[in-house]
C-alpha cells in the first residue's frame, strides 16, 4: 500500500475538523457552551482529547472557529440575495432568513444562547455589534429606496422582528406560524 498524498491527508484533516465543529455545534446548542466539555466533544466525535487538541487549542478556540464558520455561511447567504431592486432584495432576505431558521436550527440555538452571553466573549460581542449595525444600515437603505416611511425606525423594527421570530420559533417549534409571518413581512415590506 502506498503512502497517502499530501492532498489526501489535508482532505482527511478538513473532514475531521468539520466533524468536530458539527459535534461541538450540536452540543453547544443542546446543552450549552458552559456545560459542554472537551471530553464530551471528543467522546461524541469518537476521537481522543489529544487528537481534538491537534485541531483546536481550547474550547473557546473551537467556539471561535465555529462562529467564524457561521459568519462565512451567512456572508455566502447574503451574497445570494443581492438584487438591484430593493423590494426584491428585501424579499430575498426575508425568504433566506426563514429558510435558514428551519434548516439550521442548531446554529440559531447557539447564536441565541451566545447573544445573552456576549459580554463573556469579546470577539463575539465585536462581531455581533458589527453585524447588527451592518444589517440595520442595509435594511434602512433598502427601505429608503423602497420609499417606506420612517425607514430608519422601520429598519430597527425589522431587525427586532427577525430576532423575535427566531427566539419564538426556537422556543415554540412547530406551533410557531413561520409561513404566515414570512408572508406578512413580505407583504408589509415588499409590496409597493
Secondary structure, 3 states (H helix, E strand, C coil): CCCCCHHHHHHHHHHHHHHHHHHHHHHHHHHCCCCCCHHHHHHHHCCCHHHHHHHCCCHHHHHHHHHHHHHHHHHHHHHCCCCCCHHHHHHHHHHHHHHHHHHCHHHHHHHHHHHCCHHHCHHHHHHHHHHHHHHHHHHHHHHHHCCCCCHHHHHHHHHHHHHHHHHHHHHHHHHCCHHHHHHHHHHHHCCC
